[in-house]
Amino acid sequence: MTITLSNITMDCHNATAQAEFYAGLLDVPVDPEASQFFATVGKSAGLAPILMFIQVPDKTPGKNVVHLDFHTAEWADYIERAISLGGKHIGDFDEYGLQWTTLADPEGNLFDIGKD
C-alpha cells in the first residue's frame, strides 16, 4: 500500500486571490481554470504537493483553515486505517471532478483522503 501527500488545501473567501498570493510567493503560475470558488497552484508547474484553495461561506470556529489532502488508490483501506488509529469520519464528497472523504484526527484537525 502507498499513500502520498498531494494537496495542501486552504479554506478562504476568494480562492483566486489566495492562489495569486501564493503563486507570486512561489514564483509559479496560478493553474488554468481558477475561479473565486476553486483554484490551485503548482500543478501546471509540476510541484508537489499542490496548493489548493476552496471558497467557503465562513470560517467556522473550530475548523482548521489549512488541512492535509492525501490521495491513494487504496482509498477505503486508508479511511478504515485512519479510523482505526483514532480518526473520525466527517463526510464524503464528490466535487470539482474529485472524490474524497474528510476525517478528523484525534485532536479534531481535519484532513482529506482522496480517491485516485
N, C-alpha and C positions, 0 to 999 in steps of 0.2 A: 504494500500500500504506500502511496505517496500523497503528500499534500504540500501546497506551496502558497506563499503569501502573494496574492495577485493585485489587490487594490487596497488603498487606504482611503476611506470614504469620510467626507465631511458633510454634515447637515448644515444648511445655510439658507439665507434669504434669497440670494441671487447666485445661481450656480456659475453663470458666465463670469461675473465679476470676481468671484473667488478663484475660478480657474485662471483668469487673466493675471491675477496677482501672483499665483504660484508658478505659472508659466514664465512670467517675467523674472521671478526669483531664480528659477532653474535654467533660464535661457533656452527654453524649448517652446514649441507652439502649442496652443490650445488645440486639441484634436478636432477634426471636422465634425460638423453637425451639433456643435454646442448650442445650448439654449439657456434661458434663465432657469429652466427646470432641471436640466441634467447636462453635465459637462465633464470631460476627462482631460488629463494632462499626462503625456508620456507614452501613450500607446503608439502614436504615429512616429515617435522618436525612438521606439524600441526600448524604453525604460521599464524597469520593474522594481518595485511594484508601481502600478499606475495610480495616480491621484484621481479620485472620483468625487464629484460634488453634486449633491441632490438637494433641490429646494424642498423645504418643509414649512408648513404654515407657522409654526412657532417652535422654539427650542424648549421643550417641556422640561421643567425642573426634574433633575434626577437622570435624564437621558444624556449619555455622553455624546458630545458633538463629533468626535473622531472615533472611529471603530475599525477594527481589522476585518478584511474580507479574505477568506481562504477559498480556493477552488480545487475541486478534486473530482475524478471520475467515480470514486467510491463515496459519493455524496451521502447516502443513507448510513453507511458504515461509520463515517466520521461524525454525523449528527448523533448517532447512538453512542459513539465513544465519548463525545463531549458531555452528553447527559450522564453517562456512567461515571464520569470524572467530577460530577457535581454541577454541571451546567443546567440551564433551564431553557426549554423550548419556548420561544416567544411567538413566532409566526412564520408562515410560508408565503413567499411572494413570487410573482411571475410578471415582471415589468421591464421595460426598456430592452426587450429581447434577452433578458437574463432570468434565470430561476435561482432562488436562494432561500435559505432558512436563516432567520435571525434567532440567535440564542443569547443568553446572558451567562457570564462566567460566575463563579461562586460569590463574587463581590458585587454582582449586578451590572458589570460593564458589558455593553452589547457588542456582539461580533456576528459576522455572517459566514456561512459556508455555502458557496455557490456550486451549482451543478455544471460540470464540464460537458 
